Amino acid sequence: MSGMGAVPASASARAQMHVVVVGHVDHGKSTVIGRLLADSGSLPDGKLEQVRAMCERNARPFEYAFLLDALKNEQAQGITIDTARCFFRTAARDYVVHDAPGHIEFLKNMVTGAARAGAALLVIDAQEGIRENSKRHGYVLSMLGVRQVSVIVNKMDLMGYRREAFEAIRDEYGAFLRRLAVSPVSFIPVSAREGANVTTRSPETAWYEGPTVLEQVEAFVPAPDRAGLPFRLPVQDVYKFTEDGDSRRIVAGTVETGTAAPGDAVVFLPSGKRSTIGSSEEFGLGGGGAVRAGRAVGVTLTEQVYVKPGEVMCRAGDALPRVSRRFRANLFWMGHAPMVRERSYRLKLGAARVQVQLAEVVNVLDASELSTVAGRQQVERHDVAECLLETARPVAFDLHADLEGTGRFVIVDEFRIAGCGIILEDAGAGRSILRERVDRRENAWETGLVTRAMRERRFRHPGKFIVFTGPGGADVRDLARRVEAHLFERECMSYYLGIRNVSADLAEGGRRAPADDELRRLGELARIMTDAGVLVITTLGDVEDHDLETLRILNEPNEVFVVAVGGNPFTAFRPQVEVPAGPASAEAVAAVVQGLQSRELVPDYSI
Amino acid sequence: MADPAPVPSGPVDHLDALEARSVGLLREAYREFRSLCMLWSIGKDSTVMLMLARKAFFGHVPFPLVHIDTSFKIPEMIAYRDRLAREWKLDMVVGANREALEARRTFPDGALDRIACCRTLKSEALKHTVSGDWPRFRLDVATGEWKPDERREPFTGVIVGARADEEGSRSKERYFSPREVSSEWDVDDQPPELWGQYATEFAPGTHVRIHPLLDWTELNIWEYIEREAVPVTALYFDRGDGTRYRSLGCHPCTKPVASTARSVREVVAELRTGKFARVAERAGRAQDVDDGGGLETLRRGGYM
């Protein structure tokens, strides 16, 4: 055996290409695929005969499309409901063909099929011509980033294989695609039913010199390697499995673009935390070398920083993504209910999951005419719209034009993916929805006859929102409650407000990061209680600058006083008081009270 | 000795790409589902999936493996299951339709056809094992004993090794596929799935099936078994009588194929010749034929 050596996997590895077939309903997508499978000899033995027999039994004329219609109800309806995958292979490589439905109701299924593909065959019926979904599918392909599109002008037999019929569609649809910045790789005159120009050249179209469908499919090029682009590793999870003495803390995810190696300085966004790659981990291989685009990897860090799933790990020397809470995007909406303002949705971008709201509909595209409609307030099902979106907390993203993988997102409504989109521009400088809402609230604020000054004289201190934060969990809460008790003994109006008391899910509140709606309820409640002159005290397990910023805005015009226990968790913000970690002590209580006194927030002992 | 795996920093070939997607899916399932399990049929596909889980979680398998025992499995499969479970320290959970087995409501003993038998011993048993309302048993890896499972929490995420190229209905599956309260699959209204984002949200009372192997072909599975030295049962190889199993199930309904492939390498070579390219992989599974070749009736009702 020694003479043979190890056979590298790539020597025997065959390339795989995903191709999606799209087009208007009944224009012949399934027939094109059925032909491709049958004529390239890819069908299982007896399959063709089985389907022919079934047609005979049911007194229906045989169609190649039936080969794909594996599900019974689909045959009953005569349309492709879902994206069926079928496989075929040529001498050159393996293919996965996605048969995407052309019926408008199943547009979301077409999106599913097309998003997996590196190339598309767009089928247009030569007799019926360009229809609404011919255009809509063209648009969705361009938005999904499918760059290689071949247009199949099908049913040429019905047009007597006339060159003019083919060229009329080629010219009109070519012009349409150019407006979407898509340049089709070919237009092919085909009769899938008769097998013309599918795998063999048809004598009926002697005037046509381009490729057959099979030749075109073989000529599609694989997706370019993304290893040369800036490094982006969306952090899917952080693992610390302790069984068998495993002490590794592993940051795991799939590298979207670029490469990175042990020793590289990295920055995590949106938090801005920095560290250095210690090792790349791979089960069964020990510490590995560089990690690169397209691989699901795990790395350890030399300096332990607290990284959360959803951040993007970047190489410090690369161009970095943007960090913002507002961006302009092109959105395709598939939800049964329209996308409306003042409703929270869930945005998934890379590994990040964050609440998002529709801030503004800039315009809506009329897919069939490619003209835009302004002044709309919501995004209807099957609309393609340019929108401003605002997230509840900052997210790291790239513009889609710069990096596709980290420049696109989906939106979840309740339990369903209802929309997808690509990011056009960072709109972080605009006024936020939160800012506007708080301004509206303050303008309409209703007061009683007792003024702030009267309360301060009575209580001998102003109202204040005091936030304790730190990784210590129970220790931090203990300290906060002892400060509450201490202030109360000194006749202050102190009140401890547990985050759990404003949490919708009672079991969940506590040590983990506050959810966005908990933060909002907390801030709103603090605004009222500080207005009533109370020293409102709370603890938050794990906060970042933007959480504090949200609380500050919500609590306006009153202020927030921050006590950091066991280190400053913020990147830019400086807490008013820092105390060391550990069980709550009299010294720590004194340090906090001293901090409050020095700012004249609570009266001195001597008074 | 197995060939060493390729250096991870090299260019991405087709097996690497399949592996990366599957690992990403497994990690996504682990991130999003608190109560997660993986179905392990002991066949080649779900054993590759188990290997992928060990890769995804760096040598650990952080969720239980569920096996539905029909009691008709070929005995070597059960011996192989228990050996691997102890060797890899797997958290093994086994469930069965004990009532049907005790009453012999099975094929061919009882008055049941193949489809009804599958529904009874697999779909029904799976549904009630996943929901936790039937007894299930957990393996003590230290002693090898099976003990009644005290923590019968319902699993809300179930990882299944179905492949799209196996047969028609599976070609329409999503990577993350919601199942209704009744375990039914609403194939007409599936969520969209794109850009590596999946339907991980689910309504109370429903569960989600996760399919990390959807894009793998039979040949890919064997190529990976070869590359990663994945242990598989010897039933997949010719042991002297000129036959081997391509797909493993219950013995009354599973027939071997004519083949002289005696090792993983020979199976890979055999598949590459295209010998079976025109014969369905599950052609030896009689219930598929009885279901009109599509498995659709069974799968809508919760079959894997």
Contacts between the chains, C-beta under 8 A, distances in Angstrom:
chain1	res1	chain2	res2	distance
A	6	B	3	4.3
A	6	B	4	6.3
A	7	B	3	6.6
A	8	B	6	6.4
A	9	B	6	5.5
A	9	B	13	6.0
A	9	B	15	5.9
A	9	B	223	7.5
A	9	B	227	5.2
A	10	B	6	7.4
A	10	B	10	8.0
A	10	B	11	7.6
A	10	B	13	4.7
A	12	B	223	7.2
A	12	B	268	7.9
A	12	B	272	7.7
A	13	B	13	4.3
A	13	B	14	5.2
A	13	B	15	6.3
A	13	B	223	7.7
A	14	B	14	6.3
A	15	B	14	6.2
A	16	B	14	4.8
A	16	B	17	7.4
A	42	B	277	7.6
A	43	B	278	6.9
A	44	B	277	7.9
A	44	B	278	4.9
A	44	B	279	6.2
A	44	B	280	5.3
A	45	B	278	4.3
A	45	B	279	6.0
A	50	B	293	7.1
A	70	B	167	7.3
A	70	B	168	2.3
A	70	B	169	6.2
A	70	B	171	6.5
A	70	B	172	7.6
A	70	B	294	5.5
A	70	B	296	7.5
A	71	B	168	6.5
A	71	B	169	6.0
A	71	B	172	6.8
A	71	B	187	6.6
A	71	B	294	6.8
A	71	B	296	5.6
A	72	B	292	7.5
A	72	B	294	7.0
A	72	B	296	5.9
A	73	B	187	7.9
A	73	B	188	7.1
A	81	B	187	7.3
A	81	B	188	5.5
A	82	B	172	4.4
A	82	B	187	6.6
A	82	B	188	7.7
A	82	B	190	6.2
A	83	B	172	6.9
A	84	B	168	7.5
A	84	B	171	4.8
A	84	B	172	5.5
A	85	B	164	4.6
A	85	B	165	7.5
A	85	B	171	4.5
A	85	B	172	7.8
A	86	B	171	6.5
A	87	B	164	7.9
A	87	B	165	5.0
A	87	B	217	6.1
A	89	B	277	7.8
A	94	B	14	7.6
A	94	B	217	7.3
A	96	B	164	8.0
A	96	B	215	6.9
A	108	B	191	7.6
A	108	B	192	3.9
A	109	B	190	7.0
A	109	B	192	7.0
A	111	B	192	5.2
A	111	B	194	5.9
A	112	B	174	7.4
A	112	B	190	7.9
A	112	B	192	4.8
A	112	B	193	5.0
A	112	B	194	6.0
A	115	B	193	7.6
A	115	B	194	3.4
A	115	B	195	5.9
A	116	B	194	7.7
A	144	B	194	7.2
A	225	B	11	7.1
A	225	B	12	7.9
A	236	B	24	7.1
A	236	B	27	5.1
A	236	B	28	6.8
A	236	B	31	6.2
A	237	B	27	5.7
A	237	B	30	7.0
A	237	B	31	5.0
A	239	B	57	6.6
A	239	B	58	6.8
A	241	B	57	6.6
A	241	B	58	6.9
A	241	B	59	7.8
A	241	B	60	4.3
A	241	B	62	6.6
A	243	B	60	6.1
A	243	B	89	7.6
A	244	B	59	7.9
A	246	B	58	7.6
A	246	B	59	7.2
A	246	B	60	7.3
A	248	B	58	7.0
A	250	B	58	6.0
A	252	B	27	6.0
A	252	B	56	7.9
A	253	B	27	7.8
A	254	B	20	5.9
A	254	B	23	7.6
A	254	B	24	4.6
A	254	B	196	7.4
A	259	B	9	7.6
A	261	B	9	7.9
A	280	B	8	7.1
A	281	B	58	5.7
A	282	B	8	5.1
A	282	B	55	7.5
A	282	B	58	7.9
A	283	B	54	5.7
A	283	B	55	4.8
A	283	B	57	7.8
A	283	B	58	4.9
A	283	B	59	4.9
A	284	B	5	6.9
A	284	B	54	8.0
A	284	B	55	7.4
A	284	B	59	7.6
A	284	B	228	7.9
A	285	B	5	6.3
A	285	B	8	6.5
A	288	B	7	7.5
A	288	B	8	4.7
A	288	B	9	6.6
A	289	B	7	6.8
A	289	B	8	7.1
A	289	B	9	4.4
A	290	B	9	4.2
A	291	B	8	7.4
A	291	B	9	7.0
A	292	B	9	6.0
A	292	B	12	7.5
A	293	B	12	7.7
A	294	B	12	4.2
A	294	B	16	7.2
A	294	B	17	6.3
A	294	B	20	5.9
A	295	B	8	6.5
A	295	B	12	6.5
A	295	B	16	6.7
A	295	B	20	5.2
A	296	B	19	7.2
A	296	B	20	4.4
A	296	B	21	7.9
A	296	B	23	3.7
A	296	B	24	5.0
A	296	B	27	7.1
A	296	B	56	7.0
A	297	B	8	7.5
A	298	B	58	6.0
A	309	B	31	6.4
A	334	B	192	5.8
A	346	B	201	7.2
A	348	B	197	4.7
A	405	B	195	7.8
A	408	B	195	5.6
A	409	B	195	8.0
A	409	B	197	7.8
A	410	B	192	8.0
A	410	B	194	6.7
A	410	B	195	6.7
A	410	B	197	4.3
A	412	B	199	7.9
A	412	B	201	5.8
A	414	B	201	7.2
A	414	B	203	8.0
A	415	B	178	7.5
A	415	B	199	7.1
A	415	B	201	4.3
A	415	B	202	5.7
A	415	B	203	5.3
A	416	B	191	5.4
A	416	B	199	6.6
A	416	B	201	7.5
A	417	B	191	5.4
A	417	B	192	5.2
A	417	B	193	7.2
A	417	B	194	7.8
A	417	B	197	6.5
A	417	B	198	7.9
A	417	B	199	5.9
A	420	B	192	7.4
A	420	B	194	5.9
A	420	B	195	7.1
A	420	B	197	8.0
